[in-house]
Amino acid sequence: VVIEPGHRKVERRLASEVGRPLSDLIDGEVRLDPHGVEIGDHRGHHCLAVRMTGDEIDLPSALSLLPENISRNLKDLSSTGEFYIDGTVKGMMNDSLTPDIVTKFGIKEGATLKSKDGKAELTNILLDGIFSNVKGNDGLQINSFKASSAKSKFTGIFFLKNFKRPHYETKFSGHVDVSEIQ
């Protein structure tokens, strides 16, 4: 399948990894690189070259795309705000090969996350990060994170480098009222 250059919005349904139509889950705008999307077959390997950017994506829709083992822990939470993404998927793919994925993502300042019972709420959430599975540069970086609650305010960063032999680094600052965490 090749989506020709110049088509800025995708009207087709793109299947997500969990088998649900991506277009049913995301409320916002997803744009493809003007150079298009290429998915081809090269000697039994799927060859991908995809660049996708998304802005003003509804945060609850973005959270619904998380794997089930994570999303089931979020079922008692509600959220507001906007998510963004800018990423590429390039390379060969088959049962033993994984394409290189590099994605910048984040939550725009002002998002909220609260328990449906109203007992806990984070406000003014901001998050900016990068994910990469590229060998030698694989990891997850949360370059900035901040949030507030009724009695707490905090900021931080988090780095995880090398998925096979993880190295973690984090910095956290602020005031957290432990009574809010119960």
C-alpha positions in Angstrom: 0.0 0.0 0.0 1.3 3.4 -0.8 -0.5 6.6 0.2 0.6 9.2 -2.3 2.4 12.4 -1.4 0.2 15.4 -0.9 -2.6 13.6 1.0 -2.5 15.3 4.3 -5.3 13.4 6.1 -6.0 9.7 6.1 -9.6 8.8 5.5 -8.9 5.0 5.6 -9.2 3.0 8.7 -5.8 2.0 10.1 -5.9 -1.0 12.3 -4.2 -0.6 15.7 -2.1 -3.4 17.3 -5.0 -4.4 19.5 -7.3 -4.9 16.5 -9.5 -1.9 17.0 -9.8 0.7 14.2 -7.5 3.6 15.0 -9.9 6.1 13.5 -12.6 5.0 16.0 -10.3 5.7 18.9 -8.6 9.0 18.2 -10.4 12.2 18.3 -8.1 14.8 16.8 -6.1 15.1 13.7 -3.4 12.7 12.4 -1.2 13.9 9.5 1.1 11.9 7.3 4.4 13.2 6.0 4.0 14.8 2.6 6.3 12.1 1.2 3.7 9.5 2.0 3.7 6.1 3.6 5.3 3.1 2.0 4.6 -0.5 3.0 6.3 -3.0 0.7 7.5 -6.6 0.6 11.2 -7.3 0.2 12.1 -11.0 0.1 9.5 -12.1 2.6 10.1 -9.1 4.9 7.7 -6.2 5.2 9.5 -2.9 4.6 8.0 0.1 6.4 8.7 3.8 6.0 6.0 5.7 7.9 6.0 9.1 9.5 3.0 10.2 11.5 2.3 13.4 13.5 -0.7 14.1 15.6 -1.8 17.2 17.4 -4.8 18.0 19.5 -5.5 14.3 20.1 -8.0 13.9 22.9 -6.1 12.5 25.9 -8.8 9.8 26.8 -8.7 8.5 23.2 -4.9 8.3 23.3 -4.9 6.5 26.7 -7.4 3.9 25.2 -4.6 2.8 22.8 -2.4 1.6 25.6 -2.0 -2.2 25.9 -4.8 -3.9 27.9 -2.5 -4.8 30.8 -1.9 -1.0 31.4 -5.3 0.3 30.3 -7.2 -1.9 32.8 -5.4 -0.1 35.6 -6.7 3.2 34.2 -10.4 2.2 34.1 -11.3 4.0 37.3 -9.7 7.3 36.0 -11.1 10.0 33.8 -8.9 12.5 31.9 -9.1 15.7 29.9 -6.5 17.4 27.8 -4.6 17.0 24.6 -1.9 14.5 23.5 0.6 15.0 20.6 2.9 12.6 18.8 5.5 12.9 16.1 7.2 9.7 15.1 8.7 7.4 12.4 8.7 3.7 11.8 11.4 2.6 9.4 12.9 -0.7 8.4 12.2 -4.4 7.8 9.6 -6.3 9.8 8.9 -10.0 10.2 8.8 -12.6 13.0 12.4 -11.8 14.0 13.0 -8.2 12.7 11.5 -5.1 14.2 11.6 -1.7 12.4 13.2 1.3 14.1 10.7 3.4 16.0 11.5 6.9 17.2 8.6 8.9 18.6 8.3 12.2 20.3 5.1 12.5 22.4 3.6 14.5 25.1 0.6 15.9 26.9 0.0 19.6 26.5 0.0 21.7 29.7 -3.4 21.9 31.4 -4.5 18.2 31.2 -6.2 16.6 34.2 -6.4 13.0 35.5 -8.8 12.1 38.3 -10.3 9.1 40.0 -14.0 8.6 39.0 -14.9 8.5 42.7 -13.5 12.1 43.0 -11.0 11.2 45.8 -7.9 12.1 43.8 -7.1 14.6 41.0 -4.0 15.8 39.2 -4.3 19.1 37.3 -2.1 21.2 35.1 -0.3 18.1 33.8 2.5 18.5 31.3 4.6 15.8 29.8 7.2 15.7 27.1 9.1 12.6 26.0 10.8 10.5 23.4 10.7 6.7 22.8 13.2 4.9 20.7 13.9 1.2 20.0 16.9 1.9 17.8 19.8 -0.3 18.8 22.4 1.6 20.8 19.9 4.5 21.4 17.0 2.6 22.8 15.1 3.9 25.7 12.4 6.1 27.1 13.0 9.7 28.1 10.5 11.9 29.9 12.3 15.2 29.4 9.8 17.1 31.6 6.8 16.2 33.7 4.8 18.4 36.0 1.4 18.1 37.8 -0.5 19.6 40.7 -3.2 18.5 43.1 -5.1 20.3 45.9 -2.1 20.0 48.3 0.8 19.0 46.1 2.9 20.3 43.2 5.8 18.5 41.6 8.1 18.3 38.5 10.5 15.7 37.3 12.4 13.9 34.5 12.9 10.2 33.9 15.3 8.3 31.7 15.4 4.6 30.9 18.3 3.6 28.6 18.9 0.2 27.0 15.8 -2.0 27.3 17.9 -5.2 27.5 20.2 -4.0 30.4 18.2 -1.0 31.8 19.8 2.0 33.3 17.4 4.4 35.1 17.8 8.0 36.0 15.2 10.3 37.6 15.0 13.7 39.2 12.0 14.8 41.2 11.3 18.0 43.0 8.3 19.7 44.6 6.0 19.2 47.5 3.9 16.1 47.9 1.3 15.8 50.6 1.4 12.0 51.4 -2.2 12.1 52.7 -3.4 12.6 49.1 -1.8 9.4 47.9 -3.9 7.1 50.2 
